[in-house]
Amino acid sequence: MLRSTISSLVPRATSVARHMSNAAKLTTVEINDVTGIATLTMNRPPVNGLNLELLTDLNNSIQEIEDNKSRGLILTSSNPTIFSAGLDILEMYKPDKERLKAFWTTLQDVWLALYGSAVPTAAAINGHSPAGGCLLATSCEYRVMLPKFTIGLNETKLGIVAPKWFMSSFLSVLPRRVAERALNQGRMFTTDEALRNGLIDEVANSKEEALAKCAEFIGSFSKVNPLARSLTKQQLRAAELSELENERAQDLEKFIFFVNQPAVQKGLGIYLENLKKKSKN
Ligand SMILES: CCCCCCCC/C=C\C=C\CC(=O)SCCNC(=O)CCNC(=O)[C@H](O)C(C)(C)COP(=O)(O)OP(=O)(O)OC[C@H]1O[C@@H](n2cnc3c(N)ncnc32)[C@H](O)[C@@H]1OP(=O)(O)O
């Protein structure tokens, strides 16, 4: 029952070959005819690494869902074992200066759009969800995860520091002392641990069940005035949103400075090498 499937083929030109995943759109939006809920699916093989193109498509899709007056947004992945591997490390390793700026600015846009979305949001976490993947999931209002996967902000394990607004999303879900310890440790939670600590709200045994549980959460607002609901949510989230909105330029500057530090570049290089070694074994 799909009112519409928005999945256009938009050719893209980019000068950096390693970032060209393909010419197609990397997200799809499907709107359920009956419920009016939009399912936004990330589809960037192999691991939904958040590069500039995927972030741009995510941002456009969120905008489209807001403009369509959908009843809610469910974020999920087309990959059966990975929700998102987080930021594409290739965007930060030996980066092109202008592209790095566009990459971070677009990530800021996505967070502002998703965390501040007027519609109810839920994540059907159907696979691993480290770092940037966890950021997307915790920006939503509700999380349903499949068993035996992992989720968390593991930045310190990569020798990088999660920005303040990553922490804001995390802190909007977890008690402060749990969040602080997990951030310092770069802890990845298993599905069971995530449920016990409140990082996710429910466990589902299949993607279909996860989507149904997310839809049920969104349906729980059916008798609430939509404007009152969205203004309430936005007021509750206003402080974190304004903090980034007012400091976007400084946040970008800090990121560029930090990423270009030789020690950070070295650490990212080693991390990438280990990932590649692991994938070959
Ligand atoms: C003082 C304030 C300063 C503020 C400064 C701010 C600075 C902040 C900067 C950055 C913040 C970053 C947040 C992030 O999101 S960093 C990314 C973190 N992500 C990870 O650590 C995940 C790494 N990946 C994995 O753990 C696994 O790949 C997993 C997702 C679990 C999937 O495992 P599996 O199915 O076994 O797949 P493979 O490991 O074999 O991977 C397949 C190929 O994909 C490549 N890959 C995986 N993840 C990434 C990634 N994030 N980026 C780029 N590439 C990735 C992997 O190397 C394999 O490639 P290949 O087939 O070519 O070998």
The ligand as an ORCA input file, in Angstrom:
! r2SCAN-3c Opt
* xyz 0 1
  C      37.286     19.214     20.842
  C      36.124     18.980     19.918
  C      36.595     18.600     18.565
  C      35.441     18.196     17.682
  C      35.983     17.501     16.500
  C      34.999     16.575     15.935
  C      35.668     15.394     15.290
  C      34.658     14.327     15.089
  C      34.967     13.583     13.927
  C      34.344     12.529     13.504
  C      33.240     11.812     14.071
  C      33.004     10.582     13.530
  C      31.915      9.710     13.865
  C      31.886      8.458     13.009
  O      30.840      8.047     12.629
  S      33.351      7.709     12.595
  C      32.924      6.145     11.910
  C      32.859      5.129     12.979
  N      32.444      3.858     12.445
  C      32.985      2.720     12.815
  O      33.870      2.658     13.638
  C      32.444      1.473     12.151
  C      33.518      0.723     11.473
  N      32.955     -0.424     10.785
  C      32.644     -1.574     11.401
  O      32.737     -1.719     12.611
  C      32.140     -2.679     10.530
  O      32.461     -2.383      9.222
  C      30.616     -2.901     10.622
  C      29.805     -1.614     10.418
  C      30.266     -3.528     11.977
  C      30.205     -3.900      9.513
  O      30.982     -5.078      9.594
  P      31.016     -6.081      8.340
  O      29.666     -6.370      7.869
  O      31.872     -7.217      8.767
  O      31.693     -5.240      7.186
  P      33.249     -4.929      6.994
  O      33.855     -4.520      8.262
  O      33.863     -6.064      6.255
  O      33.194     -3.634      6.048
  C      32.902     -3.710      4.657
  C      33.670     -2.615      3.956
  O      33.230     -1.338      4.424
  C      34.357     -0.589      4.935
  N      33.887      0.249      6.059
  C      33.255     -0.158      7.167
  N      32.930      0.886      7.940
  C      33.400      1.994      7.312
  C      33.373      3.385      7.628
  N      32.785      3.885      8.724
  N      33.949      4.240      6.764
  C      34.538      3.786      5.628
  N      34.590      2.463      5.271
  C      34.018      1.587      6.109
  C      35.348     -1.670      5.351
  O      36.632     -1.130      5.393
  C      35.168     -2.673      4.232
  O      35.838     -2.136      3.089
  P      36.557     -3.092      2.032
  O      35.492     -4.030      1.534
  O      37.063     -2.138      0.991
  O      37.661     -3.802      2.753
*
